């Protein structure tokens, strides 16, 4: 298990980058009709949406439909906390 910790920490870091890239791509997709950007956004969405959907289900009633999606921010914060907890066990 101790050998897997560094790998898990790296995977969490890479996943955090994918979540951040998904946020940036969602803005670009709305501003641009570029098919490459759409494909990248679709690919990152397939990785990110399964983790974001439960957060969105909880937040939707709390935000009252404001139109601002803070679920990626919450997910990244959770991933950072998890990463630090794993680092502290090494």
C-alpha positions as CSV (number, residue, x, y, z in Angstrom):
1,X,0.0,0.0,0.0
2,X,2.9,2.3,0.8
3,X,4.2,1.9,-2.7
4,X,0.8,2.9,-4.2
5,X,0.6,6.2,-2.3
6,X,2.9,8.2,-4.6
7,X,1.0,6.9,-7.6
8,X,-2.4,7.8,-6.0
9,X,-1.1,11.3,-5.2
10,X,0.0,11.8,-8.8
11,X,-3.3,10.5,-10.2
12,X,-5.2,12.9,-8.0
13,X,-3.0,15.7,-9.2
14,X,-3.6,14.8,-12.9
15,X,-7.3,14.5,-12.3
16,X,-7.4,18.0,-10.7
17,X,-5.7,19.3,-13.9
18,X,-8.3,17.6,-16.0
19,X,-11.1,19.2,-13.9
20,X,-9.5,22.6,-14.3
21,X,-9.0,22.1,-18.1
22,X,-12.7,21.1,-18.3
23,X,-13.7,24.4,-16.8
24,X,-11.6,26.4,-19.2
25,X,-12.8,24.3,-22.2
26,X,-16.4,24.9,-21.2
27,X,-15.8,28.6,-21.5
28,X,-14.0,28.3,-24.8
29,X,-16.6,26.0,-26.3
30,X,-19.3,28.6,-25.7
31,X,-17.2,31.3,-27.3
32,X,-15.9,29.3,-30.2
33,X,-17.3,26.8,-32.7
34,X,-14.0,25.0,-33.1
35,X,-14.5,21.3,-33.5
36,X,-11.2,20.4,-31.8
37,X,-12.1,22.3,-28.7
38,X,-15.5,20.6,-28.7
39,X,-13.9,17.2,-28.9
40,X,-11.4,18.0,-26.1
41,X,-14.3,19.3,-24.0
42,X,-16.3,16.1,-24.7
43,X,-13.3,14.0,-23.7
44,X,-12.7,15.8,-20.4
45,X,-16.4,15.8,-19.6
46,X,-16.4,12.0,-19.8
47,X,-13.8,11.9,-17.0
48,X,-15.1,14.8,-14.9
49,X,-18.9,14.5,-15.0
50,X,-19.2,11.3,-12.9
51,X,-17.5,13.1,-10.0
52,X,-19.3,16.4,-10.5
53,X,-22.8,15.1,-10.8
54,X,-23.3,14.2,-7.1
55,X,-21.9,17.6,-6.1
56,X,-24.3,19.3,-8.5
57,X,-27.3,17.3,-7.1
58,X,-26.5,18.6,-3.6
59,X,-25.7,22.2,-4.7
60,X,-28.6,22.8,-7.0
61,X,-31.2,23.2,-4.3
62,X,-28.8,25.4,-2.3
63,X,-27.9,27.8,-5.1
64,X,-31.5,28.2,-6.2
65,X,-30.6,28.0,-9.9
66,X,-28.2,31.0,-10.0
67,X,-26.5,29.7,-13.1
68,X,-23.1,29.6,-11.5
69,X,-21.6,26.1,-11.3
70,X,-19.2,26.0,-8.3
71,X,-19.1,22.2,-8.3
72,X,-15.6,22.0,-10.1
73,X,-14.2,24.3,-7.4
74,X,-15.6,22.1,-4.6
75,X,-14.2,19.0,-6.4
76,X,-10.8,20.5,-6.8
77,X,-10.8,21.5,-3.1
78,X,-11.8,18.0,-2.1
79,X,-9.1,16.5,-4.3
80,X,-6.4,18.8,-2.8
81,X,-7.5,17.9,0.7
82,X,-7.4,14.2,-0.2
83,X,-3.9,14.6,-1.7
84,X,-2.6,16.4,1.4
85,X,-4.0,13.6,3.6
86,X,-2.3,11.0,1.5
87,X,1.0,12.9,1.6
88,X,0.9,13.2,5.4
89,X,0.7,9.4,5.6
90,X,4.0,8.9,3.8
